Amino acid sequence: MVHRMFIDKTHRGFGLVEILVGLAIGLLTTLVIMQVFSVFERDKRATTGTADAQVNGSVALYSISRDLQQAGFGMMPTDKKGTSPIECNPAPTIDDGNLQTPIITSNNRIPFDLAPVVVTDGGTAAGASDTISIRYGSSFAGGAPSVIKAVLGTTVSVDNNLGCRVCELAVVFNETGTACTAGVVIGPHATTKKCPDDQNDPPPFSDTVSIQFQDIAATETATVVPGSSIACLGRRSTQVYAVANGTLTLNGAPLVSGIVNLQAQYGISTTSGDNKITQWVNATAGTDNWAAPTVAMRNRIKAVRVAIVARNSELEKDAVTSACSSTTDANPTGLCSWAGSAASAAPAIDLSNDPDWAKYRYRVFETIIPLRNVIWSYEAL
C-alpha cells in the first residue's frame, strides 16, 4: 500500500513581527514576575529582620532583668537592726587583685563599691546609651553576718563560719556602718594551700568557728574588733551592660547583636524604709545628685526601668521612623523609650549619629525590674 503525503503550501512559520510580539509579551511577563518577586523578597527581608529584632530585644532584656533581680544578694540587711555591708560609709578598700580570677596580690587598694546597681547616664550626645552595673554575691548563706567574738592577727573567731569559703570575699563592719573593711578568706584550712585558680574546688576549713583573712588594710584594722560583724559574700559578681557598635555587651564582651540603644532610670521612694516608688530619675547630677548618690539615697532605689532598642537590619529606601514626639506626654509617638510625665520625664532616644537612622525600623522593649533584695530589706534600711 502506498501512502501519499499531502503538503499544504499555504501553511507558513512565524514571521519577524510575530516573533517580536512574542518576545515583547515574554519580556513584559518576566518584568511582572520579577517585580512581584522583588516586592515579595523585600517584604520577606523586612519580616525576617523584624523577627530577628524581636528575638534580640527579648534576649537582651531578659539578660539584664535576670541579673538585676539578683542585685544586692549577700549584701543586704538580714535583721531589723540594719547590720549589713550595704550600710558601709565610707566604702571599705580592697586589693584590686582580689577582684580578679585567679586572685593575685597587686598591693593596690581601691574602694570596694557595694552598691547593688549603678546606672551611668550616657549623656545627651547623639547615639549615647546608658550603662548598667549590677553587683551581687554568691554566698549560699545569703551573706548572713556573724558577730566577731575574738581577734588574733588576721583571724577572727565567730559562732559559726557557715557561708564562708576559701578564696571568697568577706566584709567586716560595725552596727552603724561607719567602719568597714574587706578582704579575701583564706582559712582556716588543714593545709597551706592558698586560693586556687579554679573556684570549683576550694580547700575545706579545718574548724567551723574561725575565719582568716588574706590581708586587711592597715588603716582599717580598727574595724576588726570583737562586737563587729562579718559577712561572707561569696565570689562577688559585677555585671556591666552597655551598648557598643550596635551590640549589647556584657563586661565588654559582645552579648546580643542588633541592639542600638539602652536607657535606664532609677525608681526611687521617699525614704529608704518605704517601698513605694514616687519618682523615676535619670542618673544625672542636679538638685539631687543621682550620678553619685549617697548611701542614704542609694537605699531609696527600689527598682530600675530599662528600655532596649533593637533595630531591623533592613535599610528602607524612604524614612520609616520618626523621632519621639515627647518625653513627658502620656501617649507619645515615634521612637520613644516609654510614656513619661512632667514629674518623671522619660529618657530620650537619639540615634541621629547615623545619618540613615530614620530609614530603619525599630522595636523598643521596656520593663520595670524591682530590686527585690532591697525591697525585702526595707524594714532594716
C-alpha atoms as one frame of an Amber mdcrd trajectory, in Angstrom:
protein
   0.000   0.000   0.000   1.347   3.356  -0.910   0.754   6.291   1.383   0.925
   9.729  -0.048   1.743  12.860   1.931  -0.058  15.969   1.026   1.601  19.240
   1.901  -0.469  22.364   2.234   1.747  25.048   0.783  -0.413  27.769   2.367
   0.952  26.961   5.919   3.983  29.042   6.831   6.225  29.647  10.023   6.321
  32.714  12.287   7.330  35.924  10.727   9.537  38.596  12.223   6.587  40.626
  13.502   5.081  37.631  15.304   8.446  36.801  16.924   8.905  40.396  18.107
   5.399  40.482  19.532   6.038  37.193  21.339   9.312  38.490  22.747   7.616
  41.660  23.930   4.884  39.690  25.686   7.510  37.422  27.273   9.564  40.381
  28.481   6.502  42.033  29.970   5.569  38.806  31.734   9.124  38.440  33.048
   9.102  42.047  34.227   5.857  41.485  36.132   7.187  38.275  37.682  10.459
  39.971  38.748   8.541  42.899  40.185   6.365  40.556  42.233   9.451  38.617
  43.295  11.251  41.820  44.298   8.329  43.004  46.430   7.999  39.578  47.987
  11.731  39.400  48.743  11.705  42.899  50.262   8.725  42.019  52.465  10.385
  38.753  53.442  13.585  40.533  54.497  11.566  43.105  56.450   9.602  40.352
  58.190  12.729  38.337  58.923  14.508  41.458  60.200  11.579  42.286  62.473
  11.607  38.756  63.862  15.359  38.979  64.467  14.935  42.350  66.195  12.202
  40.908  68.395  14.364  37.937  69.401  17.432  40.117  70.005  15.495  42.611
  72.087  13.817  39.901  74.141  17.107  38.135  74.870  18.812  41.416  75.769
  16.039  42.478  78.127  15.890  39.031  79.734  19.646  39.036  80.368  19.563
  42.411  82.094  16.416  41.565  84.062  17.864  38.285  85.305  20.940  39.993
  86.771  19.003  42.961  88.158  16.807  40.566  90.123  19.980  39.352  91.876
  21.307  42.854  92.633  22.425  43.191  96.239  22.255  39.490  97.067  24.518
  38.693 100.011  24.947  42.351 100.964  21.531  43.325 102.291  20.456  43.568
 105.971  19.204  40.329 107.486  17.634  41.791 110.619  15.805  44.941 111.691
  18.997  46.425 113.140  20.220  47.130 109.626  23.564  45.413 110.132  24.825
  44.906 106.601  27.729  45.759 104.278  25.282  47.911 102.302  25.461  50.441
 105.145  29.248  50.903 104.874  30.024  54.594 104.624  32.699  55.238 103.568
  33.153  52.129 101.446  35.971  49.808 102.539  39.059  49.324 100.392  40.346
  46.094  98.928  43.389  44.968  96.959  42.179  45.122  93.358  43.962  41.839
  92.668  41.451  40.195  94.987  38.707  41.013  92.495  40.402  39.128  89.670
  40.398  35.469  88.717  42.814  33.999  89.632  43.287  36.079  92.768  46.632
  37.858  92.916  48.313  40.377  95.189  48.745  43.737  93.480  49.353  45.941
  96.551  46.917  48.437  95.076  43.890  49.097  97.251  40.754  50.557  95.719
  37.287  51.405  97.112  35.102  48.309  97.347  31.818  49.574  95.919  28.898
  47.728  97.492  26.054  49.456  95.596  23.624  46.795  94.263  23.124  48.662
  90.981  24.673  51.732  89.380  23.282  53.404  86.273  25.773  55.565  84.403
  23.996  58.110  82.251  25.278  58.215  78.688  24.669  61.945  78.266  22.806
  63.864  75.597  25.078  63.290  72.593  23.537  61.577  69.566  23.781  57.824
  69.870  24.546  57.899  73.597  23.409  54.929  75.695  23.343  54.348  79.428
  25.405  51.709  81.221  24.099  49.441  83.976  26.466  47.893  86.548  24.964
  45.159  88.732  26.645  43.675  91.802  25.756  40.618  93.872  27.399  37.826
  95.811  27.197  34.046  95.542  27.141  33.046  99.214  24.833  30.072  99.751
  24.047  31.536 103.196  22.890  34.803 101.637  25.594  36.864 103.345  24.097
  36.376 106.816  26.517  38.137 109.197  28.228  36.593 112.196  29.401  38.504
 115.263  33.150  38.546 115.898  33.975  37.170 119.367  37.769  37.478 119.346
  40.595  38.623 117.047  44.113  37.236 116.662  46.056  38.903 113.852  44.037
  38.402 110.668  41.994  35.563 112.170  38.624  36.207 113.810  36.582  33.876
 115.983  32.846  33.596 115.333  29.994  31.406 116.489  29.817  29.705 113.115
  31.600  30.378 109.817  28.791  28.801 107.781  28.568  30.532 104.405  32.286
  31.334 104.186  34.518  29.560 101.717  38.208  29.875 100.989  39.067  32.457
  98.317  35.737  34.244  98.641  35.182  37.824  99.772  34.130  38.959 103.220
  33.309  42.325 104.761  33.713  43.315 108.402  31.514  46.176 109.614  30.184
  47.753 112.784  26.490  48.207 113.516  26.329  51.777 112.245  28.254  51.093
 109.047  30.767  53.840 109.806  33.726  51.440 109.925  34.188  48.663 107.374
  36.952  46.570 105.868  37.019  43.922 103.139  39.308  41.054 102.297  39.668
  37.531 100.931  39.037  34.495 103.145  41.990  32.084 103.085  41.228  29.850
 106.038  41.486  28.277 108.390  42.047  25.050 106.490  44.027  21.912 107.055
  46.796  22.625 104.547  48.852  25.596 103.419  47.036  25.645 100.125  46.255
  29.190  99.010  43.432  30.427  96.834  43.086  28.123  93.815  42.667  29.425
  90.304  39.615  27.203  89.939  36.924  28.206  92.436  35.083  24.924  91.948
  37.355  23.132  94.406  38.185  25.356  97.397  40.129  23.721 100.249  37.944
  22.814 103.242  38.002  24.604 106.585  39.671  22.782 109.477  37.229  24.255
 112.006  33.856  25.957 111.969  34.392  28.867 114.362  37.265  30.823 112.762
  37.788  32.929 109.647  41.195  34.052 108.407  41.743  36.979 106.029  44.417
  37.127 103.373  45.002  40.805 104.102  43.439  43.760 105.882  44.208  47.385
 105.145  46.425  48.888 107.825  44.080  51.866 108.086  41.077  49.614 108.639
  42.355  47.177 111.266  40.433  49.084 113.957  37.244  47.740 112.372  38.158
  44.124 113.057  37.337  44.054 116.764  35.079  41.962 118.993  31.465  43.030
 118.579  31.768  43.851 114.873  30.030  41.676 112.288  31.462  39.743 109.369
  29.517  38.792 106.228  30.884  36.415 103.626  29.711  37.483 100.177  30.972
  34.535  98.156  32.524  35.340  94.805  31.181  38.815  94.184  29.999  39.372
  90.612  29.897  42.680  88.780  27.928  42.578  85.532  28.260  45.662  83.330
  25.781  46.038  80.454  26.462  48.610  77.734  25.880  49.180  74.013  28.777
  49.457  71.572  28.706  49.363  67.760  25.144  48.069  67.564  25.734  45.277
  70.077  24.773  44.784  73.707  27.937  43.940  75.621  28.435  42.246  78.988
  31.644  43.237  80.740  32.987  44.423  77.400  32.273  41.174  75.503  29.586
  41.032  72.754  26.361  39.504  74.030  23.440  40.321  71.675  23.715  41.894
  68.217  21.252  44.333  66.697  20.895  46.430  69.901  21.476  50.130  69.211
  20.429  51.865  72.441  19.954  51.288  76.149  18.201  53.678  78.516  17.610
  53.254  82.244  16.208  55.169  85.201  16.091  54.665  88.946  12.722  54.147
  90.614  13.066  55.874  93.983  10.981  56.006  97.144  10.587  58.944  99.512
  12.568  57.178 102.243  14.715  54.063 102.358  12.192  52.411 104.676   9.381
  52.796 102.141   8.897  50.605  99.076   6.503  52.874  97.200   8.123  54.365
  94.093   7.272  58.049  93.884   9.528  59.158  91.021  11.674  57.963  88.154
  15.002  59.766  87.817  17.946  59.764  85.434  21.386  59.051  86.867  22.475
  62.651  86.371  23.674  65.492  88.552  21.121  68.067  89.625  19.293  69.168
  92.738  19.682  65.552  93.868  22.901  64.132  92.510  21.791  60.711  91.273
  25.021  60.450  89.289  26.790  59.890  92.622  24.123  59.078  95.227  24.931
  58.958  98.914  24.348  55.778 100.907  21.009  57.164 102.114  19.966  57.995
  98.547  21.208  54.642  97.255  18.953  52.780  99.680  15.939  54.637  98.248
  16.455  52.969  94.854  13.792  50.253  94.706  13.607  49.445  91.003  15.221
  50.099  87.647  13.279  50.862  84.486  15.006  49.728  81.300  14.384  50.336
  77.598  16.225  48.287  74.960  16.131  49.437  71.324  16.573  46.660  68.745
  16.974  47.539  65.063  15.711  45.747  61.978  18.780  45.329  59.765  16.806
  46.072  56.553  17.573  49.576  55.216  14.466  51.076  53.617  14.502  53.484
  50.667  12.482  56.118  52.492  12.229  57.270  56.102  10.011  54.911  58.094
  10.786  56.041  61.672  10.342  59.426  63.309  11.845  60.891  66.461   9.870
  60.710  69.696   7.242  63.426  69.872   7.602  63.983  73.622   9.264  62.583
  76.733   6.503  63.863  79.025   3.253  63.079  77.172   1.082  60.152  78.161
   0.778  58.967  74.540   3.963  59.874  72.651   4.584  58.833  69.048   7.792
  57.902  67.275  10.887  56.217  68.684  10.275  56.555  72.449  11.540  54.686
  75.491   8.195  54.881  77.314   5.453  57.344  78.226   6.735  59.906  80.716
   5.189  62.703  82.735   6.076  66.231  83.771   7.341  64.920  87.122   9.195
  61.926  85.656  10.269  62.570  82.081  11.227  59.515  80.064  14.814  59.304
  78.785  15.328  60.480  75.223  16.459  58.119  72.455  18.618  59.889  69.891
  20.084  57.792  67.064  20.848  60.692  64.735  24.574  59.901  64.830  23.664
  57.552  61.961  22.502  59.722  59.011  20.236  56.873  57.808  18.725  56.099
  61.211  15.184  57.059  60.090  15.319  54.507  57.252  15.415  51.617  59.714
  12.603  50.073  61.700  12.997  49.589  65.464  11.446  47.659  68.314  11.583
  49.079  71.827  11.468  46.615  74.727  10.697  48.209  78.078  10.168  46.811
  81.550  10.443  47.611  85.263  12.673  45.332  87.358  12.111  45.539  91.135
  15.281  45.246  93.235  13.824  42.505  95.369  16.773  42.210  97.778  16.458
  45.916  98.579  12.675  45.723  98.821  12.761  42.755 101.198  15.148  44.683
 103.470  13.072  47.846 103.747  12.447  47.468 107.494  16.171  47.424 108.225
  17.021  50.209 105.804
